Amino acid sequence: MSHRYRGGFTLIELLVVIAIIAVLIGLLLPAVQKVREAAARLQCQNNLKQIALACVNYEVRHGMFPRSNTTSPPWHGWPALILPDLEQENVSKIYVMSANWYDPVNEPARNAQVATFLCPSASRGRIGQSDVAGAPGSPFSGAAWDYTNVSVVAQPLLAYLNYPDPASYPLIWRGVMSSTGSTVAQITDGLSNTLLVTEDANRPEYWVKGRRILHLIPPFGGAGPGVATGGVWADHQKGFGIEGTSPDGLTLIGECAINCNNAYEIYAFHPGGANAAMADGSVRFLRESISIRTLAALTTRAGGEVINE
């Protein structure tokens, strides 16, 4: 009588196969994550490209770039002005320009999520918060966004960097989209060398140097511990002044320029830097290693600085 043996894996062989599979998964996951982040960064750049081109189209029609905000009631920010150029006619139609952005009549519009205003690398499902001085019910909530304009180099940073002639602060140290607006002729530093819109992601969550902060009030634009305000796309208080922070990202005015603090500073969730659109409609990736002086030079529309980075 012959005996037949059924072939199969021994326990040791099975463990070896499992170990090999685990190693392969460990090797593949970082690659998959890199591919996902590359795609997210590309989509973010595309968002900024669309926003920048919408602002350029606005300039062609009106002879100047959008103001950062209206200077008298009714209060509106520049995103409401470019909705048609972003193919957001449905939101534009329900946005009432004769009322403040935070009035009840504009609640449906400000709660409408515009995909172009969201970076794929940022957290999903956020509801923005924005403070309005003197308005009952503030802070007001609304659909979040991850971008904003850079309106000026803050005067304390000008002093820190020893810029000449601080008396000219209201004029040449302005960015493209400030409360006064800008014509192309006023951007003497060059359209391709002047920031238009940058990332300021994940508000109202407060983030510092890659960590979410829950127990501290932001040094600027905070509504309490862990809350960074200004994150509603319809908010009229648009833009911020470049200030830089200390190396730990917690104190304003310093050498840390990118991805240090998301409370009214340039901040993104892309490794190594943040995306920014320039006044000519192009999009750049600003690396975290950029100096605060170079960032200030990119912000001003007529500072006459020499950019070496």
C-alpha positions in Angstrom: 0.0 0.0 0.0 1.4 3.4 -1.0 1.1 6.6 1.0 0.3 10.0 -0.6 1.3 13.2 1.1 -0.6 16.5 0.5 1.8 19.3 -0.4 1.5 22.6 1.5 3.4 25.4 3.4 5.1 24.7 6.6 4.5 27.2 9.4 8.0 28.7 8.9 7.4 29.1 5.1 4.1 30.9 5.8 5.7 33.3 8.3 8.4 34.0 5.7 5.8 34.8 3.1 3.9 37.1 5.5 7.1 38.9 6.4 8.0 39.4 2.7 4.5 40.8 2.0 4.8 43.1 5.1 8.2 44.4 3.8 6.8 45.0 0.3 3.8 46.9 1.8 6.2 49.0 3.9 8.2 49.9 0.8 5.1 50.7 -1.3 3.2 52.9 1.2 5.7 55.8 1.1 5.7 55.7 -2.7 1.9 55.7 -2.8 1.8 58.6 -0.3 4.3 60.5 -2.4 2.2 60.0 -5.5 -1.0 61.2 -3.7 0.8 64.3 -2.3 2.2 65.1 -5.8 -1.3 64.9 -7.2 -2.7 67.0 -4.4 0.0 69.6 -4.8 -0.7 69.7 -8.6 -4.4 70.2 -7.9 -3.6 73.0 -5.4 -1.4 74.7 -8.0 -4.3 74.4 -10.5 -6.7 76.0 -8.0 -4.3 78.9 -7.6 -3.9 79.2 -11.3 -7.6 79.5 -11.8 -7.9 82.1 -9.0 -5.0 84.1 -10.5 -6.4 84.0 -14.0 -9.8 85.1 -12.7 -8.1 88.1 -11.0 -6.2 88.9 -14.2 -9.5 88.8 -16.1 -11.0 91.1 -13.6 -8.1 93.5 -14.2 -8.7 93.4 -17.9 -12.3 94.4 -17.5 -11.9 97.0 -14.7 -8.4 98.4 -15.3 -7.2 97.2 -11.8 -6.9 94.1 -9.8 -9.6 93.4 -7.3 -9.4 95.3 -4.0 -8.9 93.1 -1.0 -12.2 94.3 0.3 -14.7 97.0 0.0 -13.8 100.1 2.1 -17.4 101.0 3.1 -20.6 99.0 3.6 -21.9 96.7 2.2 -18.8 94.7 3.2 -17.4 92.2 0.6 -14.1 90.5 -0.1 -12.6 90.0 -3.5 -13.5 86.3 -3.9 -17.2 87.3 -4.3 -16.1 89.5 -7.3 -14.4 86.7 -9.2 -17.0 83.9 -8.8 -18.2 84.2 -12.4 -14.6 83.9 -13.7 -14.3 80.7 -11.7 -17.5 79.2 -13.3 -19.4 79.6 -10.1 -22.4 81.4 -11.5 -24.8 79.4 -9.2 -23.1 80.8 -6.1 -22.7 84.2 -7.7 -26.4 84.4 -8.5 -27.4 83.8 -4.8 -24.8 86.2 -3.4 -26.5 89.6 -2.7 -24.0 92.4 -3.3 -26.3 95.0 -1.7 -26.0 93.3 1.7 -23.0 92.5 3.9 -21.5 89.1 3.4 -22.5 88.1 6.9 -26.1 89.2 6.6 -28.7 86.4 6.8 -29.6 86.9 3.2 -26.1 85.9 2.2 -26.0 82.8 4.5 -26.8 80.4 1.6 -24.0 81.8 -0.5 -21.3 82.0 2.2 -22.1 78.4 3.1 -21.7 77.2 -0.5 -18.5 75.3 -0.8 -16.3 76.3 -3.8 -14.0 73.4 -4.7 -11.4 75.8 -6.2 -11.0 77.4 -2.8 -9.9 74.1 -1.1 -6.4 72.5 -1.2 -6.7 68.7 -1.3 -3.8 68.4 1.1 -5.7 70.2 3.9 -8.3 68.7 6.2 -11.8 68.0 5.0 -15.1 69.0 6.5 -14.0 72.2 8.1 -16.4 75.1 8.8 -14.6 78.5 8.6 -14.9 81.3 11.2 -14.5 85.0 10.7 -14.7 87.9 13.2 -16.4 91.1 12.3 -15.8 94.0 14.6 -19.0 95.5 15.9 -21.3 93.0 14.2 -23.8 91.2 16.5 -23.3 87.4 16.2 -19.6 87.5 15.4 -17.7 85.3 14.7 -19.7 84.2 11.7 -19.3 80.7 10.2 -19.3 79.8 6.5 -17.6 77.5 4.0 -13.9 77.3 4.5 -11.1 78.1 2.1 -7.3 77.6 2.1 -6.1 80.6 0.2 -5.8 84.3 0.7 -4.1 87.4 -0.7 -1.0 89.0 0.8 -1.9 92.7 1.1 1.2 94.3 2.6 4.5 93.9 4.4 3.6 94.6 8.0 5.3 97.7 9.4 7.0 95.8 12.4 8.7 93.5 9.8 9.8 96.5 7.8 11.5 97.8 11.0 13.0 94.4 11.8 14.5 94.2 8.3 15.7 97.8 8.4 13.8 98.8 5.3 14.5 102.4 4.3 11.9 105.2 4.5 9.3 103.7 6.7 7.1 106.8 6.0 6.3 105.3 2.6 4.8 102.2 4.2 1.2 102.9 3.1 2.4 103.2 -0.6 5.2 101.1 -1.9 5.1 98.3 0.7 1.6 97.3 -0.3 0.9 94.1 -2.1 -1.2 93.8 -5.3 -4.6 93.2 -3.7 -4.8 95.7 -0.8 -7.8 97.9 0.1 -6.7 100.4 -2.5 -6.3 98.0 -5.3 -3.5 98.1 -7.9 -3.2 98.9 -11.6 -0.6 97.0 -13.7 1.4 100.3 -13.9 1.7 100.4 -10.1 3.4 97.0 -10.0 6.8 98.3 -10.8 8.6 95.3 -9.3 7.2 93.2 -12.1 4.1 91.0 -12.3 6.1 87.8 -12.2 8.0 88.9 -9.1 5.0 90.0 -7.1 2.7 87.7 -5.0 -1.0 87.7 -5.7 -2.6 84.8 -3.7 -1.0 82.2 -1.5 -2.0 79.3 0.7 -3.1 79.8 4.3 -4.6 76.4 4.9 -6.7 74.6 7.5 -8.3 77.5 9.3 -10.2 77.6 11.7 -7.8 74.9 13.0 -4.7 76.4 14.5 -1.4 74.9 13.1 2.2 75.7 14.0 5.2 74.0 12.3 3.2 70.9 11.3 1.4 70.4 14.6 -2.2 71.3 15.4 -2.3 73.6 18.5 -5.3 73.3 20.8 -4.3 75.0 24.0 -2.9 78.4 22.7 -4.6 81.4 21.2 -3.0 82.5 17.9 -0.8 85.6 18.2 -2.9 87.2 15.5 -6.4 86.4 14.2 -7.5 84.1 17.0 -10.9 83.6 18.5 -9.8 81.5 21.4 -7.4 78.6 22.1 -6.8 76.6 19.0 -9.0 78.7 16.7 -7.5 80.7 13.8 -10.1 83.0 12.3 -10.5 84.5 8.8 -11.2 81.2 7.2 -14.5 81.9 5.5 -14.1 82.5 1.8 -16.8 85.2 1.8 -15.2 87.2 4.6 -14.4 90.8 3.6 -11.4 91.1 5.9 -9.2 89.6 3.2 -5.4 89.3 3.2 -2.7 89.8 5.8 0.5 91.5 6.3 3.7 89.4 6.0 5.3 89.3 9.5 7.3 86.1 9.8 7.7 84.3 13.1 10.3 83.1 15.6 11.9 79.7 14.8 9.3 77.9 16.9 6.5 79.6 14.9 4.7 80.9 18.1 5.8 84.6 18.1 5.3 87.1 15.4 8.2 89.0 13.6 11.1 86.8 12.8 13.0 84.8 10.2 10.6 81.8 9.8 8.7 82.6 6.6 6.8 79.6 5.3 4.7 76.9 7.1 5.4 78.4 10.5 2.0 79.5 11.6 -1.4 79.5 9.8 -2.9 82.4 11.7 -2.5 85.0 8.9 0.8 83.8 7.5 1.7 81.6 4.5 1.0 78.0 5.5 0.4 74.8 3.6 0.5 71.0 4.0 2.9 70.3 1.2 6.3 68.9 2.3 8.9 71.6 2.0 6.9 74.7 1.1 3.7 76.3 -0.1 2.1 77.2 -3.4 1.7 80.9 -4.5 0.2 82.6 -7.5 2.0 85.6 -8.9 0.4 88.8 -10.5 1.1 87.5 -14.0 -1.0 84.4 -13.4 1.9 82.0 -13.0 2.2 79.7 -9.9 5.3 79.1 -7.9 6.3 76.7 -5.1 7.8 78.8 -2.3 10.2 76.6 -0.3 10.4 76.7 3.5 14.0 77.7 3.3 13.1 81.1 1.7 14.3 84.0 3.8 11.8 86.4 5.3 13.6 89.3 3.4 13.0 87.6 0.1 9.4 86.9 1.0 8.9 90.6 1.9 10.4 91.5 -1.5 8.0 89.2 -3.3 5.1 90.8 -1.4 5.7 94.4 -2.3 4.5 95.7 -5.6 6.9 98.7 -5.8 9.6 98.1 -3.3 12.4 98.0 -5.8 14.2 95.1 -4.0 16.6 92.8 -5.7 15.5 89.2 -5.3 18.5 86.8 -5.0 16.6 83.5 -4.2 
